[in-house]
Amino acid sequence: MLTNKKVAIIGVGKIGETLLNGMIKNNLVKEENIAGSTAQEAHAQKINKKYGIKTYINNKEMILGKDIIILAIKPQMMKKVLSNIKDIISEKQLIISIAAATSTQFIEECLEKNIPVIRAMPNTPALINEGMTVLCPGKYIDENHIQMAIDIFGAIGLVEVIHREELMDVVTALSGSGPAYAYIIIESLTEGGVRMGLPRELAKKLTTQTFLGASKMVLETGMHPALLKDAVTTPAGVTVDGLMELEDGGIRVALIKAISRATEKSKEISR
Ligand SMILES: NC(=O)c1ccc[n+]([C@@H]2O[C@H](COP(=O)([O-])OP(=O)(O)OC[C@H]3O[C@@H](n4cnc5c(N)ncnc54)[C@H](OP(=O)(O)O)[C@@H]3O)[C@@H](O)[C@H]2O)c1
């Protein structure tokens, strides 16, 4: 669906570059059909050299003639960037915004036209094609628009579409911020291995492959995690003692509260 579509990425930063890289590496869009902008000229030049795409520091100039415009700027930059492009943007162009805490309604209203807007929340494992993206369509979106967004984010991981935008705050808290929670758990389990005498690199490998395997078990078998946990837990064995320590440390409540707290924060920023 994306063949011959022209794409502009406003804000080729961490996540914008991840998307750019994914689209090029997976041959979704040809280099000559993709362009990116940054705030600083030196950064634009660096991206131009690295990917061979046309880069800009002028968004108005870049979006002319583009079919899809990806907004990958910080939420606080959104109003300024949208008011700069609103005169020249047309209803034939699709906007995909990956900015956290920025509603489709806000973008539609800033542009003062019936512009199709999709909100997307990807995460950083997209860099290695293991991302998780949730899409939420705005008021003027049709099935073709959704399919184009699925094609883009499907190249860098799994994609889900939801239609209740109020859930994007918990999506942000869970899969958007989630890699940070996973890293802290990986770091801590590794430390535990080191404390008990394992070389650090080995402890890290044991932890990460175990997490990867456990995640795939849940995804691929479709079994409830509690059943999979029970299968590892021999009566009076080793695992149950480890589990007791985790429960004693309040791991479940801590993780559940982390999602609630981060969701509230996302709501607060949205307001
Ligand atoms: N990082 C994540 O895990 C993640 C996940 C999901 C969603 N997001 C969302 O993605 C957005 C970007 O986050 P990020 O982490 O990628 O931030 P980032 O690395 O700071 O990237 C932002 C980019 O925007 C550029 N920029 C600033 N003003 C601009 C303008 N007026 N025109 C064009 N480009 C401009 C900056 O250019 P310079 O480098 O030249 O200053 C920078 O490259 C945020 O809204 C965030 O909520 C991030």
The ligand as a Tripos MOL2 file, in Angstrom:
@<TRIPOS>MOLECULE
LIG
   48    52     1     0     0
SMALL
NO_CHARGES

@<TRIPOS>ATOM
      1 N1         11.3210    7.6960   22.9200 N.am      1 LIG1
      2 C1         10.2730    6.8900   23.0870 C.2       1 LIG1
      3 O1         10.3650    5.7640   23.6350 O.2       1 LIG1
      4 C2          8.9220    7.2700   22.5520 C.ar      1 LIG1
      5 C3          7.9430    6.2720   22.4170 C.ar      1 LIG1
      6 C4          6.7020    6.6340   21.9150 C.ar      1 LIG1
      7 C5          6.4340    7.9500   21.5870 C.ar      1 LIG1
      8 N2          7.3900    8.9050   21.7500 N.ar      1 LIG1
      9 C6          7.0610   10.2830   21.3980 C.3       1 LIG1
     10 O2          7.8490   10.6400   20.2840 O.3       1 LIG1
     11 C7          8.1060   12.0360   20.3110 C.3       1 LIG1
     12 C8          9.5820   12.2560   20.1060 C.3       1 LIG1
     13 O3         10.2980   11.6570   21.1630 O.3       1 LIG1
     14 P1         11.8470   11.3290   21.0510 P.3       1 LIG1
     15 O4         12.1750   10.5500   22.2530 O.co2     1 LIG1
     16 O5         12.1420   10.7820   19.6960 O.co2     1 LIG1
     17 O6         12.4310   12.8260   21.1830 O.3       1 LIG1
     18 P2         13.7700   13.4500   20.5590 P.3       1 LIG1
     19 O7         14.8120   12.3860   20.4120 O.co2     1 LIG1
     20 O8         14.0810   14.6640   21.3570 O.co2     1 LIG1
     21 O9         13.3420   13.8890   19.0960 O.3       1 LIG1
     22 C9         12.6280   15.0480   18.7850 C.3       1 LIG1
     23 C10        13.1500   15.5800   17.4680 C.3       1 LIG1
     24 O10        12.3320   16.6660   17.0650 O.3       1 LIG1
     25 C11        13.1600   17.5930   16.4180 C.3       1 LIG1
     26 N3         12.4920   18.8880   16.3930 N.ar      1 LIG1
     27 C12        12.2750   19.7670   17.4100 C.ar      1 LIG1
     28 N4         11.6020   20.8440   16.9580 N.ar      1 LIG1
     29 C13        11.3810   20.6260   15.6310 C.ar      1 LIG1
     30 C14        10.7430   21.3760   14.6170 C.ar      1 LIG1
     31 N5         10.1790   22.5570   14.8610 N.pl3     1 LIG1
     32 N6         10.7130   20.8830   13.3680 N.ar      1 LIG1
     33 C15        11.2710   19.6710   13.0850 C.ar      1 LIG1
     34 N7         11.8910   18.9120   14.0190 N.ar      1 LIG1
     35 C16        11.9430   19.3920   15.2650 C.ar      1 LIG1
     36 C17        14.4450   17.5900   17.2050 C.3       1 LIG1
     37 O11        15.4720   18.0800   16.3540 O.3       1 LIG1
     38 P3         16.9720   18.3890   16.8930 P.3       1 LIG1
     39 O12        17.5650   17.0420   17.2300 O.co2     1 LIG1
     40 O13        17.6490   19.0120   15.7350 O.co2     1 LIG1
     41 O14        16.8290   19.2700   18.0960 O.co2     1 LIG1
     42 C18        14.5920   16.0960   17.5360 C.3       1 LIG1
     43 O15        15.3570   15.4440   16.5650 O.3       1 LIG1
     44 C19         7.6090   12.5580   21.6470 C.3       1 LIG1
     45 O16         6.4010   13.2510   21.4590 O.3       1 LIG1
     46 C20         7.3860   11.3110   22.4770 C.3       1 LIG1
     47 O17         6.2890   11.4740   23.3380 O.3       1 LIG1
     48 C21         8.6370    8.5810   22.2120 C.ar      1 LIG1
@<TRIPOS>BOND
     1     1     2 1
     2     2     3 2
     3     2     4 1
     4     4     5 ar
     5     4    48 ar
     6     5     6 ar
     7     6     7 ar
     8     7     8 ar
     9     8     9 1
    10     8    48 ar
    11     9    10 1
    12     9    46 1
    13    10    11 1
    14    11    12 1
    15    11    44 1
    16    12    13 1
    17    13    14 1
    18    14    15 2
    19    14    16 1
    20    14    17 1
    21    17    18 1
    22    18    19 2
    23    18    20 1
    24    18    21 1
    25    21    22 1
    26    22    23 1
    27    23    24 1
    28    23    42 1
    29    24    25 1
    30    25    26 1
    31    25    36 1
    32    26    27 ar
    33    26    35 ar
    34    27    28 ar
    35    28    29 ar
    36    29    30 ar
    37    29    35 ar
    38    30    31 1
    39    30    32 ar
    40    32    33 ar
    41    33    34 ar
    42    34    35 ar
    43    36    37 1
    44    36    42 1
    45    37    38 1
    46    38    39 2
    47    38    40 1
    48    38    41 1
    49    42    43 1
    50    44    45 1
    51    44    46 1
    52    46    47 1
@<TRIPOS>SUBSTRUCTURE
     1 LIG1         1 GROUP 0 **** ****
